[in-house]
Amino acid sequence: MTVTGPRNALDVVDVVALGESMVTFLPTRPGRLADVPSFERGIGGAESNVACGLAAAGHAVRWVSRVGADGFGDHLVEAIRGYGVDVASVRRDPARPTGVYFRTAGDRGTDAHEVAYYRAGSAASAMSVENVDLEAVRAGRVLHLSGITAALSEGCLVLMRELTGPGERRPLVSFDVNYRPGLWGDDSGPTVLLDLARRADVVFVGEDEAEAAWGVTGGPEAIRGLLPEPGVLVVKQGGTGATASVSTASGGGLVAPTRQSRICHSPAPLRSAYGSPSQAAGGAKAPGCATRPRPAQTPGTNESAATFVPALHVHVAAATGAGDAFAAGFLSATLRDLPVRDRLRHAHLWAAATLTAPGDLAAPPSRDHADRLAALDDAAWEKLRLGPGWTQAERRADEEVRTP
């Protein structure tokens, strides 16, 4: 069934996130899944994690997905709405269930943990061009996607290609590669993800996953050689830090948004390197927006300016969801038109908020708090030590160096 309906400029948001969210069951004590007697319920999903973090920070955000017509679907929609996310475009599927997964409580900061997914045949895996509200998806300054969605089904992959293709209605596309080999039923995953990443404007990828998916070694410079097209490429380098390279050919997609919002008030357009700046849902172009086709490029020929920011020293409670928080922090700072260094610092700070909390989601630091920390000089930044509860501290920046 094709979902249609009139929309207007009031429906425009800062960020739209599309993807599957699942109910998460967290053990009440450490141990193997076989030995844990009880679990606590939460929510988890790469794209909805980004949406919830951005909404908690005051951005206008919409989550688009499908869930089952079941209690778990009710819980997901209510919980994500509770963060301030617009969930009006989430569809209910009476024939398919909401996905769920279980994970262990101990050693989640390493690879020594268990995760059991029950998502095959889920409602979200049935997302397609025909049953997703494309008007709602495209009515944002930024559209955030991840490679997980492309792996769920052929219909989801067709949808991803539609949303990342050229067109006048295309917003700036943010893409987190999120390579999950176990989700792909064949060896097509790396090729599909590379194609989608090359279509995007802002790309997030881990140095380790770039090697696992594409065999790329040599760090951020080598990865940029493989991905010259995105305006911004953010390479996460584990505990070392992260590097953002900004394409000089595309303008980097780094200009502040056109539309007014609770957060952003700049008249300059947020550019997409593949199509036009995002337009109001009614179809009219935003002031000053003109279609700007993707520059013709070949791998290795695009010049870019790279910025590296070291990672923070963090007492890790759980690593799950930290990558999503990192992406949300970077996008939040991008919407505010902060310098590239500060975008990376906000990304690290948002990731640290999740790393020091037990679940997939954690409230980001307040804007003033994060801005003070992001403004520290390099020496003070590298001395920061962040432990559980640090986001609640409201001390001055020079008093916020904490020992785990």
C-alpha positions in Angstrom: 0.0 0.0 0.0 1.4 3.4 -0.9 1.2 5.9 1.9 0.1 9.4 0.7 -1.3 12.5 2.1 -0.8 16.3 2.1 2.1 17.7 4.0 3.0 21.4 4.6 6.0 23.4 5.6 5.3 22.9 9.3 6.2 19.3 8.8 9.8 20.2 7.9 12.3 19.0 10.6 16.1 19.3 11.1 16.7 15.6 10.8 14.8 12.6 9.5 16.1 9.1 10.5 14.8 6.0 8.7 15.5 2.5 9.9 14.6 -0.4 12.2 14.4 -0.1 15.9 14.0 -3.2 18.2 13.0 -3.9 21.7 16.2 -4.6 23.7 16.4 -7.0 26.6 19.3 -6.3 29.0 20.3 -8.9 31.6 19.8 -8.0 35.2 23.2 -9.5 36.1 26.4 -10.4 34.3 26.7 -13.9 32.7 26.0 -16.0 29.7 22.6 -15.6 28.1 22.0 -19.2 29.0 22.4 -18.4 32.7 20.7 -15.0 33.1 17.3 -15.5 34.7 15.7 -12.1 34.0 16.0 -9.1 31.7 15.1 -5.4 31.7 13.4 -4.0 28.6 14.9 -1.1 26.6 15.0 0.1 23.0 17.7 0.0 20.4 18.3 0.8 16.8 21.0 2.7 15.0 18.8 5.3 13.3 16.4 5.7 16.2 19.3 6.1 18.6 20.5 9.0 16.5 17.0 10.5 16.4 16.5 10.2 20.1 19.8 11.8 20.9 19.2 14.7 18.6 15.7 15.3 19.9 16.9 15.2 23.5 19.3 18.0 22.5 16.5 20.1 21.2 16.5 19.4 17.5 13.3 18.8 15.5 13.6 15.1 14.5 11.4 12.6 12.8 11.8 8.8 12.9 10.3 6.8 10.0 9.9 3.0 10.2 7.5 0.1 10.5 6.7 -1.8 13.6 4.4 -4.7 14.4 0.8 -4.2 15.6 1.9 -5.7 18.9 2.9 -4.6 22.4 6.5 -4.3 21.5 5.6 -2.0 18.7 3.6 0.1 21.1 6.5 0.3 23.5 9.0 1.4 20.7 6.7 4.1 19.4 5.9 5.4 22.9 9.5 5.3 24.1 10.9 7.1 21.1 8.1 9.7 21.2 9.1 10.2 24.8 12.5 11.6 23.7 10.6 14.3 21.7 10.8 12.5 18.3 8.0 12.9 15.7 6.7 9.3 15.2 3.6 10.1 13.2 5.1 8.5 10.0 5.8 5.1 11.7 3.5 2.5 10.2 2.1 -0.6 11.9 2.2 -3.9 10.2 -0.5 -6.4 11.3 1.2 -9.4 9.7 4.8 -9.0 10.9 6.2 -8.7 14.4 8.4 -6.1 15.9 12.1 -7.2 16.1 13.7 -7.9 19.5 17.2 -8.7 20.6 18.9 -9.9 23.8 22.5 -9.1 24.9 24.7 -9.9 27.8 25.5 -7.5 30.6 29.2 -8.2 31.1 32.2 -7.1 29.0 30.1 -5.0 26.6 33.0 -2.7 26.1 34.8 -5.5 24.2 33.9 -8.1 21.6 33.5 -10.7 24.4 29.7 -10.4 24.6 26.7 -12.2 23.3 23.9 -10.7 21.2 20.9 -12.7 20.0 18.7 -11.1 17.3 15.2 -12.0 16.5 14.5 -9.7 13.6 14.0 -12.0 10.6 10.7 -11.3 8.9 10.2 -8.2 11.1 7.8 -5.4 10.2 10.8 -3.1 9.5 12.3 -5.5 7.0 9.2 -5.0 4.9 9.9 -1.3 4.3 9.7 -0.4 0.7 9.3 2.5 -1.7 5.6 1.6 -1.8 4.8 1.6 1.9 7.0 4.3 3.3 5.9 8.0 3.4 8.5 9.4 1.1 7.2 13.0 1.6 7.8 12.7 5.4 11.3 11.1 4.8 12.4 13.9 2.5 11.0 16.8 4.5 14.1 17.4 6.5 17.4 19.3 6.3 19.3 16.0 6.8 18.2 12.5 6.1 20.1 10.0 8.3 20.5 6.4 7.1 22.6 3.4 7.8 23.9 0.3 6.0 21.9 -1.9 8.4 18.6 -1.0 6.6 20.1 -2.1 3.2 20.8 -5.6 4.6 17.2 -6.2 5.9 15.6 -7.1 2.6 15.6 -6.4 -1.2 12.7 -4.0 -0.7 14.7 -2.1 1.9 17.7 -1.9 -0.4 15.6 -0.5 -3.3 14.2 2.1 -0.8 17.8 3.0 0.2 18.8 3.5 -3.4 15.7 5.6 -4.1 16.5 7.9 -1.1 20.2 8.3 -2.0 19.6 8.9 -5.7 19.7 12.3 -7.3 16.6 14.5 -7.3 15.4 18.0 -6.6 13.7 16.8 -3.4 16.7 15.1 -2.0 17.9 16.5 1.4 21.5 16.2 2.5 22.1 12.5 3.2 24.0 11.3 6.2 25.1 7.6 6.0 26.6 5.5 8.7 28.1 2.4 7.0 27.4 0.1 10.0 28.8 -3.0 8.3 27.2 -6.1 10.0 28.5 -9.2 8.1 25.9 -11.4 9.9 23.0 -9.5 8.4 24.0 -10.2 4.8 23.0 -13.5 3.4 25.7 -13.4 0.8 28.9 -11.6 0.0 27.1 -8.6 -1.6 27.3 -6.4 1.5 30.6 -4.6 0.9 29.7 -3.7 -2.7 26.3 -2.4 -1.8 27.6 -0.4 1.1 30.4 1.1 -1.0 27.8 2.2 -3.6 25.5 3.8 -1.0 28.4 5.6 0.7 29.5 7.1 -2.6 26.0 8.5 -3.0 25.9 10.1 0.4 26.9 13.6 1.5 28.2 12.9 5.0 29.6 9.4 5.7 30.6 7.8 9.0 32.8 4.7 8.9 35.1 2.9 11.3 38.7 2.4 10.2 38.3 -1.3 11.2 35.0 -1.8 9.3 36.5 -0.2 6.2 39.2 -2.8 6.3 36.8 -5.6 7.0 34.3 -4.6 4.3 36.6 -3.2 1.6 40.1 -4.4 2.5 41.3 -0.8 2.9 44.4 -0.3 5.0 46.4 2.9 5.4 44.0 4.9 7.6 41.7 7.9 6.8 43.7 9.0 3.7 43.3 5.6 2.1 39.6 5.4 2.9 39.1 8.9 1.4 40.8 7.6 -1.7 38.2 5.0 -2.0 35.4 7.5 -1.2 36.1 10.8 -2.9 32.5 11.6 -3.6 31.0 12.5 -0.1 31.3 16.1 0.9 32.3 15.0 4.4 34.0 11.7 5.4 34.3 10.9 9.1 36.6 8.0 9.9 36.3 6.7 13.4 39.7 5.4 14.6 38.7 3.6 17.8 40.4 4.7 21.0 42.8 6.9 19.0 40.3 9.4 17.7 38.5 10.4 14.5 39.3 12.2 11.3 36.9 14.3 9.2 38.0 15.1 5.7 36.0 17.8 3.9 35.9 17.7 0.1 37.0 20.9 -1.6 35.2 20.0 -4.8 31.7 19.7 -3.2 31.9 22.4 -0.7 31.7 19.7 2.0 28.0 20.0 2.7 29.1 22.1 5.7 26.9 25.1 5.3 24.3 25.8 7.9 20.6 25.0 7.1 18.2 27.2 5.2 15.0 26.7 7.2 14.4 28.2 10.6 14.1 25.9 13.6 14.5 25.8 17.3 18.2 25.2 16.8 19.4 26.8 13.6 18.8 30.4 12.4 21.3 30.8 9.5 20.0 31.8 6.1 22.7 29.8 4.2 21.6 26.6 2.5 22.6 23.1 3.8 23.9 21.7 0.5 23.7 18.2 -0.8 26.4 17.2 -3.2 24.0 14.9 -5.1 21.0 17.0 -6.2 19.7 20.2 -4.7 19.5 21.7 -1.2 16.5 20.3 0.7 13.1 21.8 -0.1 10.0 22.4 1.8 7.6 19.5 1.8 5.1 21.4 -0.4 7.6 21.3 -3.2 8.8 24.9 -3.3 12.5 25.4 -3.3 14.0 27.1 -0.2 15.3 30.6 -0.9 18.5 30.8 -2.9 18.5 27.0 -3.6 19.5 25.7 -7.0 20.2 22.3 -8.2 23.9 21.4 -8.0 24.8 18.2 -9.7 27.5 15.9 -8.3 31.0 16.8 -9.6 32.5 14.3 -12.0 35.2 12.5 -10.0 37.4 9.5 -10.1 38.8 7.7 -7.0 41.9 9.4 -5.6 41.5 12.7 -7.5 39.4 14.7 -5.1 41.3 17.0 -2.8 40.1 17.3 0.8 41.1 19.0 4.0 41.5 16.6 7.0 41.0 17.4 10.7 41.9 14.9 13.4 40.6 15.0 17.0 41.9 12.6 19.6 39.4 10.4 21.5 38.6 11.1 25.2 39.7 9.1 28.1 36.4 7.4 29.2 35.5 4.8 31.9 33.4 2.5 29.6 30.2 1.0 31.1 28.9 -0.3 27.7 30.0 0.3 24.1 26.7 -0.4 22.5 25.2 2.7 20.9 28.3 4.8 21.1 28.7 5.0 17.3 25.2 6.2 17.0 25.8 8.9 19.6 29.0 9.9 17.8 27.0 10.4 14.6 24.3 12.4 16.4 26.8 14.7 18.1 28.5 15.4 14.8 25.2 16.1 13.0 24.0 18.3 15.9 27.2 20.4 15.6 26.8 20.5 11.8 23.3 21.8 12.1 24.8 24.6 14.3 27.4 25.3 11.7 30.3 24.8 14.1 33.9 24.4 12.9 34.9 20.9 11.9 37.1 20.4 14.9 34.2 21.2 17.2 31.9 18.9 15.3 34.4 16.1 16.0 34.7 17.1 19.6 30.9 17.2 20.1 30.8 13.7 18.5 33.4 12.4 21.0 31.5 14.0 23.9 28.1 12.5 22.8 29.8 9.1 22.4 31.3 9.5 25.9 27.8 10.1 27.3 26.7 6.7 26.0 29.9 4.9 26.8 29.6 5.8 30.4 25.9 4.7 30.7 24.7 1.0 30.8 22.1 1.1 27.9 22.1 1.9 24.2 20.8 5.4 24.8 22.0 8.1 27.1 21.1 11.8 27.4 23.8 13.9 25.7 25.5 16.6 27.7 23.8 19.9 27.8 24.7 22.3 25.0 26.4 24.8 27.3 28.3 22.0 29.0 29.5 20.4 25.7 30.4 23.8 24.2 32.6 24.6 27.2 34.4 21.3 26.9 34.7 21.5 23.1 36.3 25.0 23.5 39.2 23.7 25.7 42.7 24.0 24.3 44.3 20.8 23.1 46.2 20.1 26.3 43.1 20.4 28.5 41.1 18.3 26.0 43.6 15.5 26.3 43.5 15.6 30.1 39.8 15.1 30.3 38.8 12.0 32.2 35.0 11.2 32.0 33.2 8.6 34.1 29.6 7.7 34.9 27.5 10.7 35.7 29.7 13.3 34.1 26.9 14.7 31.9 25.1 15.8 35.0 28.0 17.9 36.2 27.3 21.6 35.9 30.6 22.9 37.0 32.9 25.2 35.1 35.0 23.7 32.4 38.2 23.9 34.3 36.6 21.9 37.1 35.2 19.2 34.9 38.3 17.0 34.7 37.1 13.8 36.3 38.7 10.6 37.3 36.7 7.5 36.6 
